[in-house]
Structure formats: structure tokens, C-alpha cells
């Protein structure tokens, strides 16, 4: 399954990249490979809100590991301020998910909090 991860670097990481310019794709690729996955692409955005955007192909049986790695390992290094990882679904593959949501909505499987 494809996953998109995006986040913000710490000010210390940005300063480190200015002092010692480097391509972090190899380091990120090693982390993804440790999950049995493959990094598809790594992009630096450097827009102030989001600094990086990563696309990875990670096996479905490793999904729970991602939830642990992001907050504990990646953020724990002090190099990343925050990171969000979400599944990437092709538009045509999303249609069955929309159908499921339609069925659940019709059955009122979710009700908002009473007002």
C-alpha cells in the first residue's frame, strides 16, 4: 500500500542542513526499508508549514508499525517536529470505500453528538 508522510523539521534540523547541506532521502529510505517497504519519493517543500513529503510503498501487515515509528522513533530523534502518515488510494480504488460509506450512512452507523 502507498503511504504519504509529511511533516515539519525542528529548527535544529534546518540549521544542520544549512551548516551541512545533505540529501536525507537515503536515511529515510533506510527507515522505510527496515519496515520491509520501499521509498518511492522524498520531497523537500520548505514552505514554513510543511518541510517534507514522502511517498512510500509499505506492506499492509506493517501498518501498525507506522503508528509506533512516527511518534516514538522519528520524532524521538529530535530532528522532526511533527509527522503525519496517511494511506494513498488511487481515485478509482476509492470508489468502493465511498460505496461503503454510503451504506453506513444509510444505516446511520454513525450519529453525531446530540446538540
C-alpha positions in Angstrom: 0.0 0.0 0.0 1.2 3.5 -0.7 1.6 5.9 2.1 2.1 9.7 2.2 4.0 11.2 5.1 4.5 14.9 5.6 5.9 16.9 8.4 7.9 19.7 9.8 11.6 19.6 10.8 12.9 21.1 14.0 14.7 24.4 13.8 17.9 22.4 14.8 17.5 20.2 11.8 17.1 23.1 9.4 20.2 24.8 10.9 22.0 21.5 10.5 21.1 21.3 6.8 22.3 24.8 6.3 25.6 24.1 8.0 26.0 20.7 6.4 23.8 20.5 3.2 22.6 16.9 2.7 20.1 14.8 0.9 18.1 13.0 3.7 16.4 10.6 1.2 19.0 7.8 1.9 18.4 8.0 5.7 14.6 8.0 5.2 14.9 5.2 2.7 16.7 3.0 5.2 13.9 3.5 7.7 11.3 2.6 5.2 13.3 -0.5 4.2 13.5 -1.5 7.8 9.7 -1.8 7.6 10.0 -4.1 4.6 8.9 -1.2 2.3 10.3 0.9 -0.4 10.6 4.7 -0.5 9.0 5.9 -3.8 10.0 9.6 -3.5 11.2 12.2 -1.0 10.5 15.8 -1.5 11.6 18.9 0.4 8.9 21.6 0.5 10.5 24.1 2.8 7.4 26.4 2.8 7.4 27.0 6.5 4.4 24.9 7.3 5.4 21.5 5.8 9.1 20.8 5.2 9.0 17.3 3.7 6.7 15.0 1.8 7.4 11.3 1.4 5.7 8.6 -0.7 6.4 5.0 0.5 5.2 1.6 -0.5 4.8 -0.4 2.7 3.3 -3.8 3.2 -0.2 -3.9 4.7 1.0 -6.1 7.6 3.3 -3.3 8.7 0.6 -0.6 9.1 0.6 -0.8 12.9 4.3 -0.3 13.0 4.0 3.1 11.2 1.8 4.3 14.1 4.6 3.5 16.5 7.6 4.6 14.4 6.4 8.1 13.7 5.8 9.3 17.3 8.4 7.2 19.0 11.3 6.8 16.6 11.2 9.6 14.1 10.0 12.4 16.5 12.1 10.9 19.3 15.3 11.7 17.4 14.7 15.4 17.8 15.1 16.1 14.1 11.4 16.1 13.2 8.9 18.4 15.0 5.8 16.6 13.7 4.9 14.0 11.1 1.6 12.7 9.7 1.3 9.5 7.7 -1.8 8.7 5.7 -2.7 6.0 3.2 -2.7 6.9 -0.5 -5.6 5.5 -2.5 -6.0 5.8 -6.3 -9.2 7.6 -7.2 -10.7 4.5 -8.8 -9.8 2.4 -5.8 -11.6 4.9 -3.5 -15.0 4.3 -5.1 -15.6 1.0 -3.1 -14.7 3.0 0.0 -17.3 5.6 -0.9 -19.9 2.9 -1.5 -19.2 1.5 1.9 -19.5 5.0 3.4 -22.8 5.4 1.6 -24.1 2.1 3.0 -23.0 3.1 6.5 -24.7 6.5 6.2 -27.9 4.9 5.1 -27.8 2.6 8.1 -27.0 5.5 10.4 -23.9 3.6 11.6 -22.5 6.9 12.9 -24.5 9.6 14.7 -23.2 13.0 15.7 -23.2 14.1 19.3 -26.6 15.4 20.4 -27.0 19.1 20.4 
